[in-house]
């Protein structure tokens, strides 16, 4: 993959964070481009999942070109943000959700991408976003999270998925969803990318061996930066943790618009394997 030069403004001391970077938001890349929504729509299949109680959830599924059921493919489960909620099975097709179906990415990393859609007025995790960290034990699994997990299980069963390369990624409300899914199902996750989200720092021991690369803007007014820093701080207390953290300088809540374009992230994620 073409290497993109990124301006590193400062590298925080290893004793505070491991591999934590402050990044300028001015870098650009011609490796990943935003496409019209029609591109993402035409290259995915639309489905509606119905559970045993009749609850429904739309989802989009991307399969690599020349999908071969005799081969094993990594899968990326992507949790969208609050602005993509609904039942049209289209709003979640934002570049930072669907962008890795990009031709260049798929040429090097053919993969399955699963994109469920959370209903209006519901959340992947039922917590107030502005408060950041929460206590996992106090928050029951939400109905949308239950449905997303059932859809995930269905896709894994029906398609040729490499179970050693299960990745989860999400932004904002979906950043909460990513931390939560990882804490809830750590045994199946090979790597996680939570962007401008939050979790429960007390759960760090449970996920300490999972490679995690978190992203956040230092001026985020919607989800506090502490939502990510508290998780990373807790993870870095363990000697064999695999946590990374990128903070975008002078960036608000739109850090997800930058993170998904990072070619180093693409290579890093698809290199992770569950032992």
C-alpha positions in Angstrom: 0.0 0.0 0.0 1.2 3.5 -0.8 2.6 5.1 2.4 1.2 8.6 3.1 3.3 11.1 5.0 1.4 12.4 8.1 2.6 15.4 10.1 3.3 14.3 13.6 3.0 17.3 16.0 4.1 15.5 19.1 4.6 12.0 20.5 3.3 11.7 24.1 5.6 10.0 26.6 5.3 6.2 26.5 4.7 6.1 30.3 1.5 8.0 29.9 0.1 6.4 26.7 1.5 3.7 24.4 1.8 4.8 20.8 -0.4 7.9 21.4 -0.1 10.5 18.7 -1.3 14.1 18.3 -2.0 14.6 14.6 -2.4 17.6 12.5 -5.7 17.6 10.6 -4.2 19.1 7.5 -2.8 15.9 5.9 -4.5 14.6 2.8 -4.5 11.3 0.9 -5.4 10.4 -2.6 -5.5 6.7 -1.6 -9.0 6.7 -0.3 -11.7 8.8 -1.9 -15.3 9.5 -0.9 -17.8 8.1 -3.4 -21.3 9.1 -4.1 -23.8 7.1 -2.1 -24.9 5.4 -5.2 -21.5 3.7 -5.4 -21.9 2.2 -1.9 -25.6 1.3 -2.6 -24.8 -0.5 -5.9 -21.9 -2.4 -4.4 -23.8 -3.8 -1.4 -26.8 -6.0 -0.8 -29.7 -4.8 1.3 -31.4 -7.1 3.8 -33.9 -6.9 6.6 -33.3 -9.2 9.6 -36.3 -10.3 11.7 -35.7 -11.9 15.1 -37.9 -14.5 16.8 -40.1 -11.8 18.3 -40.7 -9.9 15.1 -38.2 -7.1 15.7 -36.6 -5.9 12.5 -33.2 -4.4 11.6 -32.0 -3.3 8.1 -28.4 -4.0 7.2 -26.1 -3.8 4.2 -23.6 -6.4 3.3 -20.6 -6.0 1.1 -18.9 -9.0 -0.4 -15.5 -8.7 -2.2 -15.3 -9.1 -6.0 -15.2 -12.7 -7.1 -16.3 -13.8 -3.7 -15.2 -17.5 -3.4 -17.0 -19.5 -0.6 -13.9 -21.8 -0.6 -11.8 -19.0 0.7 -11.9 -17.3 4.1 -12.4 -13.6 4.3 -12.0 -11.1 7.2 -15.2 -9.4 8.3 -15.5 -5.7 9.4 -18.6 -5.0 11.5 -19.3 -1.2 11.4 -21.5 0.7 13.8 -22.7 4.0 12.4 -23.3 7.2 14.2 -26.6 8.8 15.4 -27.2 10.7 12.2 -27.6 7.5 10.2 -30.4 6.0 12.3 -33.6 5.0 10.5 -35.1 2.2 8.5 -34.2 3.2 4.9 -31.1 0.9 4.8 -29.3 3.8 3.1 -28.3 6.4 5.7 -25.6 4.2 7.1 -23.8 4.2 3.8 -21.5 7.1 4.7 -17.8 7.0 3.6 -16.6 6.5 7.1 -18.8 3.4 7.4 -18.8 2.0 3.8 -15.6 3.6 2.5 -13.4 0.5 2.8 -15.2 -1.2 -0.1 -12.9 1.1 -2.1 -11.3 -0.7 -5.0 -7.8 -0.1 -3.9 -8.5 -1.3 -0.4 -10.2 -4.4 -1.6 -7.5 -5.2 -4.1 -5.1 -5.6 -1.1 -7.5 -6.6 1.6 -10.6 -8.4 0.2 -13.1 -8.5 3.0 -16.7 -8.7 4.0 -18.2 -5.5 5.4 -21.4 -5.6 7.5 -23.3 -2.4 8.2 -26.5 -2.7 10.4 -28.8 0.3 10.8 -30.0 1.3 14.2 -33.7 2.5 14.4 -34.6 6.1 15.0 -34.5 7.3 18.6 -32.6 4.2 19.7 -28.9 3.7 20.5 -26.3 1.0 20.3 -25.6 1.7 23.9 -28.2 3.4 26.1 -26.0 6.0 27.8 -25.8 9.8 27.4 -23.0 10.6 25.0 -21.9 13.9 26.7 -21.0 12.0 29.9 -18.4 9.8 28.3 -17.4 6.8 30.3 -20.0 4.6 32.0 -20.3 1.4 34.0 -20.8 -1.6 31.8 -22.6 -3.6 34.6 -25.2 -0.9 35.0 -26.2 -0.8 31.3 -28.1 -3.8 29.9 -27.5 -4.7 26.3 -29.7 -2.6 24.1 -32.2 -4.1 21.6 -30.3 -2.7 18.6 -27.1 -4.3 19.9 -28.9 -7.6 20.4 -30.1 -7.5 16.8 -26.7 -6.4 15.4 -25.1 -9.4 17.2 -27.7 -11.8 15.8 -27.1 -10.4 12.3 -23.4 -10.8 12.7 -23.9 -14.4 13.8 -26.1 -15.1 10.8 -23.6 -13.6 8.4 -20.7 -15.5 9.9 -22.7 -18.7 9.6 -23.8 -18.1 6.0 -20.6 -16.8 4.5 -17.0 -17.8 4.4 -15.7 -15.7 7.3 -12.2 -16.0 8.8 -13.1 -16.2 12.5 -9.5 -15.3 13.4 -10.0 -11.9 11.6 -13.2 -10.4 13.0 -12.9 -6.6 13.2 -15.3 -4.1 14.7 -15.3 -0.3 14.0 -17.6 2.5 14.7 -17.9 6.3 15.2 -19.7 8.5 17.7 -22.7 6.6 18.8 -21.0 3.7 16.9 -17.8 4.4 18.8 -19.8 3.6 22.0 -21.1 0.5 20.1 -17.6 -0.6 19.2 -16.2 -0.4 22.7 -19.4 -2.1 24.0 -19.3 -4.9 21.5 -15.6 -5.5 22.2 -16.2 -5.6 26.0 -19.3 -7.8 25.5 -17.8 -10.3 23.1 -14.0 -10.2 23.6 -13.4 -13.8 22.6 -14.4 -13.2 19.0 -12.7 -9.9 18.3 -9.3 -9.7 16.5 -9.1 -5.9 16.6 -11.3 -2.9 17.2 -11.4 0.8 16.0 -13.5 3.0 18.3 -13.8 6.6 17.0 -15.0 9.4 19.2 -16.7 7.0 21.6 -16.5 5.8 25.2 -16.7 2.6 27.3 -16.1 1.4 30.8 -12.4 1.8 32.0 -13.0 -0.9 34.6 -13.4 -3.4 31.8 -9.9 -2.9 30.5 -8.6 -6.1 31.9 -11.1 -8.1 29.9 -10.0 -6.6 26.6 -6.3 -5.9 27.3 -5.0 -8.4 24.8 -7.2 -7.1 21.9 -5.4 -4.7 19.5 -7.3 -1.4 19.7 -6.7 1.8 17.8 -8.9 4.6 19.1 -9.3 8.1 17.5 -10.8 11.3 18.9 -10.7 15.1 18.2 -9.3 17.2 21.1 -12.1 19.7 20.7 -15.0 17.3 20.5 -18.1 19.0 22.0 -20.4 16.0 21.6 -18.5 13.1 23.1 -15.8 14.2 25.5 -12.2 13.4 24.7 -12.1 11.7 28.2 -14.3 9.0 26.8 -11.3 7.7 24.8 -8.5 8.8 27.0 -9.9 7.0 30.1 -10.2 3.8 28.2 -6.7 4.0 26.8 -5.2 5.0 30.2 -6.8 1.9 31.7 -5.5 -0.4 29.0 -2.0 1.0 29.2 -1.7 -0.1 32.8 -1.3 -3.6 31.6 2.2 -4.5 30.3 1.1 -6.6 27.3 -1.7 -4.3 26.2 -2.1 -3.5 22.4 -3.7 -0.1 22.5 -3.0 2.8 20.2 -4.5 6.3 20.4 -4.7 9.1 17.8 -5.9 12.5 18.9 -6.6 15.1 16.2 -5.5 18.6 17.1 -8.1 21.3 16.8 -10.7 18.8 15.5 -14.3 18.6 16.9 -16.7 15.7 16.6 -15.8 14.9 13.0 -12.6 12.9 13.7 -14.3 10.0 11.9 -14.0 11.9 8.6 -10.2 11.8 9.1 -9.7 8.4 10.7 -11.2 6.2 8.0 -8.9 7.6 5.4 -5.7 6.7 7.3 -4.0 4.1 5.1 -1.9 3.0 8.1 -5.1 2.1 9.9 -6.2 0.0 6.9 -2.9 -2.0 6.9 -2.8 -2.2 10.6 -6.4 -3.6 11.0 -6.1 -6.2 8.3 -2.8 -7.4 9.7 -4.4 -8.4 13.0 -5.2 -12.1 13.8 -6.9 -13.7 16.8 -4.7 -16.2 18.4 
